[in-house]
Amino acid sequence: MKSQSFIIALFALLLASTSLAQNNSIQAEEKTRILFIFDASQSMNGYWEKSKKIDIARKFLIRMIDSLECENNVEMALRVYGHQSPVPPQDCSDTKLEVPFRPNNTGKIRQTLRYLIPKGTTPIAHSLEMAANDFPASKPGVRNVVILITDGVEACDGDPCEVSEKLQKAGIILKPFIIGIGLDVNFKSSFECIGNYLQVDHEEKFGGTLEYVMSQVLNKTSAQVNLIDANGYPSETDVAMTFYNKVSGKVRYQFMHTLNAKGNPDTLYIDPLLTYDITIHTIPELRKDSVMIQAGKHTKIGFDAPQGFLKIESTRMNMYKDLQTIVKIDTQIINTQKLNQNIKYLVGKYNLEILTLPRISIPNVKIDQSKTTRIALPQPGLATIFKPSSGPCSLFVQRNGQLEWIYDIEEKKLRETLTLQPGVYHVIFRNKNASLSQNSRKRSFEIHSGKSVPVRF
């Protein structure tokens, strides 16, 4: 009875990790597809404790399948290796999907297990490789899990570790479970690179293993993301978060960070089988890689994310239509911001380039915790430039005795009105048909806030 309880508990662990509640507004309840890969190689005829390993293993697996049969969100299939070709000679292609994924197939799996006769070798890598085609086409909200039950290591030329990693990176399967029956402890390293390895050494140890597994099963796997402010409190919120599968690089979850009714970070229920790379979409973004969630334990994931606000202000929206501000850290552009928007940034210093004519550069603008840094734009003026004919025309601003180019008027355009910052300007024009540089014509003018000036050649 202890051994039976252990196997039931072991699969309960799997079910607990596959049936975690998700945020209902983002994701529906998940479906888990479980592919059992069962070792029916010649060595399974050997005795372990009081019975043959094949008899113990199939008895446990049948009982597990019985316990999963009534789970609405679980689908099962069975692949077997080592049961078709006797050794010698060694047949490293001896693996077969005996029962594919389909509704109401538990009876077929039980029947197949009962009549297996161990004969051949142990092609674990090839079986994993073939398993990639055993799962139906992937859909959102479906998890593909492999459970390998074996009494031996790879006996052919394949590399099961490499195959497992390849399938995980492709997003075909999650990290597999491997149940080792009667294996020497030295074989542990051979399986840990494949997936989550659980070794059963002796039947009398099942009770202790059961206690451990049940401690993982009975508690929901939960996590919270703490966005820490400048005072050390997890008060920051209302920012998107993306959880990536570390191995495959694919998006696993997206949430909008929320504080609950008590003002604490909301609890997330997420898959403990994965390792995550997490991005917090602040400006600039925060990232934490290789985050592991321990089954049955509430995990707190902290980010230093103190934030304040930046607002570029002007009362002359009609003159600054569609004006943008480039926000940089050093020379790296991290955002573009519209006029009169109140945008949240991480606390720190930023360089601003406001795309007025001419551009306004403001270095080292400081953003403080929970405060709004306001940048008020000076009231501009208007210049209407009249060209007598088509031809090249360039506008310059005078700064510190130097002329700085800021704008070119289209050659064919004979009139253009520009919104300009207060200052002294020079415009130079040449008739398109003029053949000498000396034919260039120049005009100078000054812009005052709120004033309009015509410029004629």
Buried (B, 14 or more C-beta within 10 A) or exposed (E): EEBEBBBBBBBBBBBBBBBBBBBEEEBEEBBBBBBBBBBBBBBBBEEBEEEBBBBBBBBBBBBBBEBBBEBEBBBBBBBBBBBBBBBEEBBBBBBBBBBBBEEEBBEBBBEBBEEBEBBBBBBBBBBBBBBBEBBBEEEEEBBBBBBBBBBBBBBBEBBBBBBBBBBBBEBBBBBBBBBBBBBEEEBEEBBEEBBBBBBBBEBEBBEEBBEEBBBBBEEBBBBBBBBBBBEEEBBBBEBEBBBBBBBBEEEBBBBBBBBEEEEEBBBBBBBBBBBBBBBBBBBBEBEBEEBEBEBBEEBEBEBBBBBBBBBBEBEBEEBBEEBBBBBBBEEEEBBEBEBBEEBBBBBBEBBBBBBBBBBBEEEEBEBBBBEEBEBEBEBBBBBEBEBEBBBBBBBBBBEEEEBEEBBEBEEEEBEBEBBBBBBEBBBBBBBEEBEEEEEEBEBEBBBEEEEEBEBEB
